[in-house]
Amino acid sequence: MAGVDTVLTSERLDALRALLDGAQCVTIVAHARPDGDAMGSMLGLALLLEAQDKQVVRIAPTPVPAFLSGMAGSDKVIVASKQQYLAKKGIGESQLIVHVDHSAISRLDPYLADVVATSGKKKVAIDHHLAPSEEFDLLFSYPSSSSTCELLYELAVRLWGPECITAEVAHAIYLGLMTDTGSFSYSCSHGRTFEVAGQLVEAGADVSAIQNEVYRQYSKERLRMYGLALSEHMEFIADGRAAVIALGHDFLHEYNNQPGDTEGLVNEPLTVASVFISALVTEKKNGTVRISLRAKGNAIVNTLAERYFNGGGHPQASGGTLASTIEAARVRVVEVLEAAIANGECFLNS
């Protein structure tokens, strides 16, 4: 508790209260390619603010994965890449912008980032990533938190008391906490994470229903794509200590890939005892290639994402982007991982 209290100081909380008091309409924005933590913190905060009689505009830069579309308020989300007019209108009509689960405005898509940056509105960030930007007027940043949703819970109970955590709010926050820790398998080395999870369950979060919502609602095509990706598109490198899965656009299109369908695929190679680093390389329609990196044990990947792939993230869950063909990107990822493992660059205490 002492750790997060250094972020949730009385001065910062008072500053947030003042900003909220001066805002009848609040826009909440999540990062591009929103995941469970981004959606959970955005929709959970929206419910909390609506309970305070605020009008709330919810904006995601890019489409929301289908497995997150059942959350309360998800039907009100404006997808900026498809609804530019509505996104700009919503920001224009609000008096405050709250950024959740991202540490810089650049994590939004280019159109939305420009609208936000030039809006002239006050900007608050609630986030748990490293190296937050200084472009926000008020920042709640706590990288030791398992997730932005956990930090949001701590912030909310200090602002409005534990009674503000209704069953719907608990559902959203628990979903984000659960997904950002891989169902409590990483990024949760502090006991407080489990205490918060327990309090969310007490408030009404249905663990079984959330697990079913997130992990058991995919299509048949997605299951077939998973099988082929692992059997035909995965290679083990560096004497079996790393694995790379490369999926081109044509392959993904053949299996009707939807936002979120490859979620979790990068974790599968880590089930092999010898594998400490896994990479998923996916080709996008815009000519770029997305690199997703995961690690276990004493391996870390955030420095690799920053140094070689124009990205960043958490020590054991990071990503980046290359302007490249899928094959050139695959070759580059293999080169980087093999060298990093050989020279110990990606291992703590090496």
Residue pairs with C-beta under 8 A, 6 or more apart in sequence:
1 192
3 142
3 144
3 190
4 142
4 144
4 145
4 151
4 154
4 192
7 140
7 141
7 142
7 151
8 140
8 154
8 155
8 158
12 138
12 140
13 155
13 158
13 159
15 138
16 124
16 138
16 140
16 155
16 159
17 159
19 96
19 122
19 124
19 137
19 138
20 26
20 49
20 52
20 54
20 96
22 95
22 96
23 54
23 94
23 95
23 96
24 54
24 55
24 95
25 54
25 55
25 56
25 57
25 93
25 94
25 95
25 96
26 49
26 54
26 55
26 56
26 57
26 94
26 95
26 96
26 97
26 98
27 56
27 57
27 58
27 59
27 90
27 91
27 94
27 96
27 97
27 98
27 121
28 42
28 45
28 46
28 49
28 56
28 57
28 58
28 59
28 97
28 98
28 100
29 42
29 59
29 60
29 61
29 97
29 98
29 99
29 100
29 108
29 112
29 116
30 38
30 39
30 41
30 42
30 59
30 60
30 61
30 100
30 101
30 102
31 38
31 61
31 101
31 102
31 107
31 108
32 61
32 62
32 107
32 108
32 109
33 62
33 259
34 42
34 60
34 61
34 62
34 64
34 65
34 68
34 101
35 65
35 101
35 179
35 180
35 263
36 68
36 175
36 176
36 178
36 179
36 180
36 214
37 101
37 147
37 148
37 149
37 176
37 177
37 179
37 180
38 60
38 100
38 101
38 102
38 148
38 176
39 60
39 64
39 68
39 71
39 74
39 172
39 175
39 176
40 71
40 147
40 148
40 149
40 172
40 173
40 174
40 175
40 176
40 177
40 179
41 100
41 101
41 126
41 147
41 148
41 149
41 152
41 172
41 173
41 176
42 58
42 60
42 77
42 100
42 101
43 58
43 71
43 72
43 73
43 74
43 77
43 172
44 149
44 152
44 156
44 169
44 172
44 173
44 176
45 98
45 100
45 126
45 152
45 156
46 56
46 58
46 73
46 76
47 72
47 73
47 166
47 168
47 169
47 172
48 156
48 160
48 164
48 169
49 56
50 56
51 160
51 164
51 166
52 160
55 94
57 78
57 90
57 91
57 93
57 94
58 73
58 76
58 77
58 78
59 77
59 78
59 79
59 80
59 87
59 90
59 91
59 112
60 77
60 78
60 79
60 80
61 79
61 80
61 81
61 108
61 109
61 112
62 79
62 80
62 81
62 109
62 259
63 79
63 81
63 82
63 259
64 74
64 77
64 79
64 259
65 258
65 259
65 260
65 261
65 263
66 217
66 258
66 259
66 260
67 213
67 214
67 215
67 217
67 218
67 260
67 263
68 74
68 175
68 214
68 260
69 75
70 213
70 217
71 171
71 172
71 175
72 168
72 171
72 172
73 172
78 86
78 87
78 90
80 87
80 108
80 109
80 111
80 112
80 115
81 109
81 111
81 112
84 111
87 111
87 112
87 115
88 115
91 97
91 115
91 116
91 119
91 121
92 119
94 121
95 121
95 122
96 121
96 122
96 123
96 124
97 116
97 119
97 121
97 122
97 123
97 124
98 123
98 124
98 125
98 126
99 105
99 123
99 124
99 125
99 126
99 127
99 136
100 125
100 126
100 127
100 148
100 152
101 126
101 127
101 128
101 129
101 148
101 176
102 108
102 125
102 127
102 129
103 125
103 127
103 129
103 130
103 131
103 132
103 133
103 141
104 132
104 133
104 135
105 113
105 116
105 117
105 123
105 133
105 135
106 113
106 133
108 116
116 123
117 135
122 137
122 138
123 135
123 136
123 137
123 138
124 136
124 137
124 138
124 139
124 140
125 132
125 133
125 136
125 138
125 139
125 140
125 141
126 140
126 148
126 151
126 152
126 155
127 139
127 140
127 141
127 148
127 151
128 141
128 142
128 143
128 144
128 145
128 146
128 147
128 148
128 150
128 151
129 141
129 143
129 312
129 313
129 314
130 143
130 302
130 312
130 314
131 312
132 139
132 141
140 151
140 155
142 151
144 190
145 151
145 154
146 177
146 180
146 181
146 187
146 188
146 190
146 193
147 176
147 177
147 180
147 181
147 187
148 176
148 180
149 172
149 173
149 174
149 175
149 176
149 177
149 180
150 173
150 177
150 192
150 193
150 196
152 173
153 165
153 173
153 177
153 196
153 199
153 200
154 196
156 164
156 165
156 169
157 164
157 165
162 199
162 203
165 173
165 199
165 200
165 203
166 203
166 204
167 203
167 204
167 205
168 204
169 203
170 200
170 201
170 203
170 204
170 205
171 204
171 205
171 206
171 210
173 200
173 205
174 197
174 200
174 201
174 205
174 207
174 210
175 210
175 213
175 214
177 193
177 196
177 197
177 200
178 184
178 197
178 210
178 211
178 214
179 214
180 187
181 187
181 188
181 193
182 267
183 211
184 193
184 194
184 197
186 296
186 316
186 317
187 314
187 316
187 317
188 194
201 207
215 264
218 261
219 256
219 258
219 261
221 255
221 256
222 255
222 257
222 258
222 261
224 255
225 251
225 252
225 255
225 257
225 261
226 265
226 268
228 251
228 255
229 245
229 247
229 251
229 265
230 245
230 265
230 268
233 245
233 246
233 247
233 251
234 243
234 244
234 245
234 269
235 243
235 244
235 334
236 242
236 243
236 269
236 272
236 275
237 243
237 244
237 334
237 337
237 338
238 337
238 338
238 341
238 342
239 274
240 272
240 274
240 275
241 274
241 275
241 276
241 277
241 341
242 275
242 276
242 277
242 278
242 279
242 337
242 338
242 341
243 269
243 272
243 275
243 277
243 278
243 279
244 278
244 279
244 281
244 330
244 333
244 334
244 337
245 265
245 266
245 269
245 278
245 279
245 280
245 281
246 281
246 282
246 326
246 327
246 329
246 330
246 333
247 262
247 280
247 281
247 282
247 283
247 326
248 283
248 326
249 283
249 284
249 285
249 326
252 262
252 282
252 283
255 261
262 280
262 282
265 280
266 278
266 279
266 280
266 292
266 293
266 294
267 278
267 294
268 278
269 275
269 278
270 276
270 278
270 294
270 295
270 296
275 296
276 295
276 296
276 297
276 298
276 299
276 341
276 347
277 293
277 294
277 295
277 299
277 301
277 337
277 340
277 341
277 346
278 293
278 294
278 295
279 291
279 292
279 293
279 294
279 333
279 337
280 290
280 291
280 292
281 289
281 290
281 291
281 292
281 326
281 329
281 330
281 333
282 289
282 290
282 292
283 289
283 325
283 326
283 329
284 290
287 323
288 321
288 322
288 323
288 324
289 321
289 322
289 323
289 324
289 325
289 326
289 329
290 319
290 320
290 321
291 305
291 309
291 311
291 319
291 320
291 321
291 322
291 329
291 333
292 318
292 319
293 301
293 304
293 305
293 309
293 313
293 317
293 318
293 319
293 320
294 301
294 316
294 317
295 301
295 315
295 316
295 317
295 346
296 316
298 347
298 348
298 349
298 350
299 316
299 346
299 347
299 348
300 315
300 316
300 346
300 347
300 348
301 313
301 315
301 316
301 317
301 318
301 346
302 312
302 313
302 314
302 315
302 316
302 318
303 345
303 346
304 318
304 336
304 337
304 340
304 345
304 346
305 311
305 312
305 313
305 318
305 319
305 320
306 312
306 318
306 320
308 320
308 332
308 336
309 319
309 320
309 321
309 322
309 333
309 336
310 320
310 321
310 322
311 318
311 319
311 320
311 321
312 318
312 319
312 320
313 319
322 328
322 329
322 332
324 332
337 346
339 345
340 346
341 347
344 350
